[in-house]
Amino acid sequence: MYLPQIDIKIDDFTPGTGVYFLTHFHGDHIRGLKTYWRSNLYGEGLIYTSRVTARLLLHLVKVRPEFIRPVEPGQTLSIESGGNKVDVKAFDANHCPGALMLLFQSEGKKIFYTGDFRLSHEMRKRLAQYAPLDWLYIDSTYTHPRYRFPPQEDALTQIIEMVERNLHREIFFGVYTIGKNKVIEAVYERFGRPIYMPRDKRRIYETIGASHMVTSEKEATNFRAYSLGYFNRYFPMSRQRDFLVIIPTGWAVDYKNTREGFFYVPYSEHSDYWERKEFIELLQPREIIEI
């Protein structure tokens, strides 16, 4: 997304400006990085992102380190962009590891960019002081009133209880390459067993310092985690052993648990309709731009 007010691009790495921000390490937010910032090519400008995301860029995308500038939640920095001084403050987005929200202030104007986020108690306490905003760029994943999610803690409790009742089975979890980490953490902490993951997902956990939670040995555990798409395209429907598939997703609101062996839990790392509404009321923006 290009912010013309301050000549900055966020989660968009096509050429055109000298300052870039990356909110988090999901595939739909790093377009252009592999083309322009790989170690054997050239960079188009500086990339500001969290330390967790910076490690992923360095080790998995091979972005040249001289183009990366780490910024952490709570940190404020001043940069030059579009011929103006811009003050930037970062906040935890409560999305996936390393995800940031960003507040930009320049020439008396305030721009808030949520990226993907889930409203938290911490946000409610800390963000009201920045109202009113001039522009709010806000996550638009769930924009219909039917999307009302339980707190993440309640959804995680549902998952743990389901696992406890099915420990004799082979248990699968639907996850992203990075994301749904709180599910994996909760399962590991409660049962003390690592979760088998394919190599691409293990590399993420290794890079962010959570390798103890995962394993490459299927025989070491009855817990497995795969991408959500795996269960639609490759998961064998006729299995010899008992199994349970747990899919933690906000889209569970649209599903019914009628697929044998599948359990959809409304665990979301995006804000629901009502949380978005609360967030907008909290920050009182003059203009809203959906992202």
C-alpha positions as CSV (number, residue, x, y, z in Angstrom):
1,M,0.0,0.0,0.0
2,Y,1.4,3.4,-1.0
3,L,0.9,6.3,1.5
4,P,1.1,9.4,-0.7
5,Q,0.8,11.7,2.2
6,I,4.4,10.7,3.3
7,D,5.8,8.9,0.2
8,I,6.1,5.6,2.0
9,K,5.2,2.1,0.9
10,I,4.0,-0.5,3.4
11,D,3.8,-4.3,2.5
12,D,4.5,-3.4,-1.1
13,F,8.0,-3.8,-2.5
14,T,7.5,-2.7,-6.0
15,P,9.9,0.1,-7.0
16,G,8.9,3.7,-6.6
17,T,10.0,5.2,-3.2
18,G,13.0,5.1,-1.0
19,V,11.4,4.1,2.3
20,Y,9.5,0.8,2.9
21,F,7.8,-0.8,5.9
22,L,6.9,-4.4,6.4
23,T,4.3,-5.2,9.0
24,H,4.8,-9.0,9.0
25,F,6.1,-12.0,7.2
26,H,3.0,-13.3,5.3
27,G,3.3,-14.1,1.6
28,D,0.7,-11.5,0.6
29,H,2.7,-8.8,2.4
30,I,6.1,-9.3,0.8
31,R,5.3,-8.9,-2.9
32,G,8.4,-7.7,-4.7
33,L,11.0,-8.6,-2.0
34,K,12.3,-11.7,-3.8
35,T,12.6,-9.7,-7.0
36,Y,14.3,-6.6,-5.8
37,W,16.1,-7.3,-2.5
38,R,17.6,-10.8,-2.9
39,S,21.3,-10.9,-2.1
40,N,22.3,-11.3,-5.7
41,L,20.2,-8.4,-6.9
42,Y,19.8,-4.8,-5.8
43,G,17.7,-3.1,-3.2
44,E,15.3,-0.2,-3.9
45,G,15.4,1.4,-0.5
46,L,15.5,0.8,3.3
47,I,13.0,-1.7,4.9
48,Y,11.8,-1.0,8.4
49,T,10.4,-4.0,10.2
50,S,10.5,-5.9,13.5
51,R,13.5,-7.9,14.7
52,V,11.6,-11.1,14.3
53,T,10.6,-10.3,10.7
54,A,14.1,-9.0,10.0
55,R,15.6,-12.4,10.9
56,L,13.1,-14.1,8.6
57,L,14.0,-11.8,5.8
58,L,17.7,-12.4,6.3
59,H,17.6,-16.1,6.6
60,L,14.7,-17.2,4.4
61,V,14.4,-14.5,1.7
62,K,18.2,-13.6,1.7
63,V,17.6,-9.8,1.8
64,R,20.9,-8.0,2.1
65,P,21.3,-6.8,5.7
66,E,22.3,-3.3,4.8
67,F,18.7,-2.7,3.6
68,I,17.1,-3.7,6.9
69,R,16.3,-1.4,9.8
70,P,14.8,-3.1,12.8
71,V,12.1,-1.3,14.8
72,E,10.4,-2.8,17.9
73,P,6.9,-2.3,19.5
74,G,7.0,0.8,21.6
75,Q,10.0,2.3,19.7
76,T,9.8,5.7,18.0
77,L,12.1,6.8,15.2
78,S,12.4,9.8,12.9
79,I,13.0,9.4,9.2
80,E,13.1,11.6,6.1
81,S,10.6,10.8,3.4
82,G,9.2,12.9,0.6
83,G,11.3,15.8,1.7
84,N,9.7,15.9,5.2
85,K,10.5,14.6,8.6
86,V,8.3,11.7,9.6
87,D,8.0,10.3,13.2
88,V,7.1,6.7,13.3
89,K,5.9,4.7,16.4
90,A,5.5,0.9,16.3
91,F,2.9,-1.2,18.1
92,D,2.4,-5.0,18.6
93,A,-0.3,-6.0,16.1
94,N,-1.3,-9.2,18.0
95,H,-1.3,-11.1,14.7
96,C,1.7,-13.4,14.0
97,P,5.2,-13.3,15.6
98,G,6.8,-10.0,14.7
99,A,3.7,-8.3,13.4
100,L,3.6,-4.5,13.8
101,M,1.1,-1.6,13.5
102,L,2.5,1.8,12.7
103,L,1.7,5.4,13.6
104,F,3.1,8.1,11.3
105,Q,3.2,11.8,12.3
106,S,4.3,14.5,9.9
107,E,3.5,18.2,9.6
108,G,0.8,17.9,12.2
109,K,-1.0,15.0,10.5
110,K,-1.5,11.5,12.0
111,I,-1.7,8.3,9.9
112,F,-2.3,4.9,11.5
113,Y,-1.6,1.7,9.6
114,T,-2.9,-1.5,11.3
115,G,-1.7,-4.1,8.8
116,D,-3.3,-7.4,9.9
117,F,-4.3,-7.1,13.6
118,R,-6.4,-8.5,16.4
119,L,-7.7,-5.9,18.9
120,S,-6.2,-6.5,22.4
121,H,-6.6,-5.1,25.9
122,E,-3.1,-3.5,25.5
123,M,-4.3,-1.6,22.4
124,R,-7.4,-0.4,24.3
125,K,-5.2,1.0,27.0
126,R,-2.5,2.6,24.9
127,L,-4.0,3.9,21.6
128,A,-6.8,6.2,22.7
129,Q,-4.2,9.0,23.4
130,Y,-3.5,9.2,19.7
131,A,-7.1,10.1,18.7
132,P,-8.3,11.8,16.6
133,L,-6.5,10.5,13.5
134,D,-6.4,12.1,10.1
135,W,-6.2,8.8,8.2
136,L,-6.7,5.2,9.4
137,Y,-5.6,2.3,7.2
138,I,-7.4,-0.7,8.7
139,D,-7.4,-4.5,8.2
140,S,-10.6,-5.4,6.3
141,T,-10.6,-9.2,6.6
142,Y,-13.8,-9.5,8.5
143,T,-16.3,-6.7,7.7
144,H,-19.7,-8.3,8.2
145,P,-21.5,-8.2,11.5
146,R,-21.9,-12.0,11.5
147,Y,-18.2,-12.3,12.4
148,R,-18.0,-12.1,16.2
149,F,-15.1,-14.2,17.7
150,P,-14.5,-15.4,21.2
151,P,-11.3,-14.1,22.9
152,Q,-8.3,-15.9,21.7
153,E,-7.8,-17.4,25.2
154,D,-11.3,-19.0,25.0
155,A,-10.7,-20.4,21.6
156,L,-7.3,-21.9,22.7
157,T,-9.1,-23.5,25.7
158,Q,-11.5,-25.2,23.3
159,I,-8.6,-26.5,21.3
160,I,-6.8,-27.9,24.4
161,E,-9.9,-29.6,25.6
162,M,-10.5,-31.2,22.3
163,V,-6.9,-32.5,22.2
164,E,-7.3,-33.8,25.7
165,R,-10.3,-35.9,24.7
166,N,-8.5,-37.3,21.7
167,L,-4.9,-38.0,22.8
168,H,-5.3,-41.6,21.6
169,R,-5.7,-40.3,18.0
170,E,-3.4,-38.8,15.4
171,I,-4.1,-35.0,15.8
172,F,-3.6,-32.6,12.9
173,F,-3.5,-28.8,13.1
174,G,-4.1,-26.4,10.2
175,V,-1.6,-23.5,10.4
176,Y,0.1,-20.9,8.2
177,T,3.8,-20.8,7.4
178,I,4.0,-18.3,10.2
179,G,0.9,-17.7,12.2
180,K,-1.4,-19.7,14.5
181,N,1.8,-19.9,16.7
182,K,-0.2,-19.4,19.8
183,V,-2.1,-22.6,19.0
184,I,1.2,-24.6,18.7
185,E,2.6,-22.9,21.8
186,A,-0.5,-23.8,23.9
187,V,-0.5,-27.4,22.8
188,Y,3.2,-27.8,23.4
189,E,3.1,-26.2,26.8
190,R,0.1,-28.3,27.9
191,F,1.2,-31.7,26.7
192,G,5.0,-31.3,26.4
193,R,5.1,-33.0,23.0
194,P,6.7,-31.5,19.9
195,I,4.6,-31.1,16.8
196,Y,5.7,-32.6,13.5
197,M,5.9,-30.0,10.7
198,P,7.2,-30.1,7.1
199,R,10.6,-28.4,6.6
200,D,9.3,-25.0,5.4
201,K,7.4,-24.5,8.7
202,R,10.1,-25.9,10.8
203,R,12.6,-23.4,9.4
204,I,10.3,-20.6,10.6
205,Y,10.2,-21.9,14.1
206,E,13.9,-22.5,14.1
207,T,14.5,-18.9,12.9
208,I,12.3,-17.3,15.5
209,G,13.8,-19.4,18.4
210,A,11.0,-21.9,18.9
211,S,12.6,-25.1,17.4
212,H,12.0,-27.0,20.7
213,M,8.2,-27.0,19.8
214,V,8.6,-28.8,16.5
215,T,10.2,-32.0,15.1
216,S,11.1,-33.6,11.8
217,E,10.4,-37.1,13.2
218,K,6.8,-38.2,12.7
219,E,7.3,-41.2,15.0
220,A,8.2,-38.9,17.9
221,T,4.7,-37.5,18.3
222,N,1.0,-37.9,17.3
223,F,0.7,-34.2,16.7
224,R,1.1,-32.9,13.1
225,A,0.7,-29.4,11.6
226,Y,0.2,-28.6,7.9
227,S,-0.9,-25.7,5.8
228,L,-4.7,-25.2,5.7
229,G,-4.7,-26.0,2.0
230,Y,-3.2,-29.4,2.6
231,F,-6.5,-30.6,4.2
232,N,-8.4,-29.7,1.1
233,R,-6.0,-31.0,-1.6
234,Y,-3.8,-33.8,-0.2
235,F,-5.2,-35.0,3.1
236,P,-6.3,-38.7,2.6
237,M,-10.0,-39.1,3.6
238,S,-9.7,-42.8,4.1
239,R,-7.1,-43.3,6.9
240,Q,-6.3,-46.5,8.7
241,R,-5.9,-44.8,12.1
242,D,-8.2,-42.6,14.1
243,F,-7.5,-39.0,13.5
244,L,-8.7,-35.5,14.4
245,V,-8.1,-32.3,12.3
246,I,-8.3,-29.0,14.2
247,I,-8.7,-26.0,12.0
248,P,-8.3,-22.7,13.9
249,T,-9.7,-19.9,11.8
250,G,-12.1,-17.0,11.9
251,W,-13.8,-18.4,8.9
252,A,-15.1,-21.2,11.2
253,V,-18.1,-18.8,11.7
254,D,-19.1,-19.9,8.1
255,Y,-18.5,-23.6,8.6
256,K,-20.4,-26.3,10.4
257,N,-18.5,-29.1,12.1
258,T,-20.1,-31.7,9.9
259,R,-17.0,-33.0,8.1
260,E,-16.1,-36.2,9.9
261,G,-12.9,-35.9,11.9
262,F,-12.7,-32.1,11.4
263,F,-13.2,-29.5,14.2
264,Y,-13.3,-25.9,13.2
265,V,-12.5,-23.4,16.0
266,P,-13.2,-19.6,15.7
267,Y,-9.7,-18.7,16.7
268,S,-8.7,-15.6,14.8
269,E,-5.6,-13.4,14.5
270,H,-7.6,-10.8,12.7
271,S,-10.2,-8.5,14.4
272,D,-13.8,-9.4,13.9
273,Y,-16.4,-6.9,12.7
274,W,-17.2,-5.6,16.2
275,E,-13.6,-5.2,17.3
276,R,-12.9,-3.2,14.1
277,K,-15.9,-1.0,15.0
278,E,-14.5,-0.5,18.5
279,F,-11.1,0.2,17.2
280,I,-12.4,2.9,14.8
281,E,-14.4,4.5,17.6
282,L,-11.3,4.5,19.8
283,L,-9.1,6.3,17.3
284,Q,-11.7,8.6,15.7
285,P,-10.3,8.9,12.2
286,R,-11.2,11.6,9.8
287,E,-10.8,9.2,6.9
288,I,-10.8,5.4,6.8
289,I,-9.0,3.4,4.1
290,E,-9.6,-0.4,4.0
291,I,-6.6,-2.6,3.4
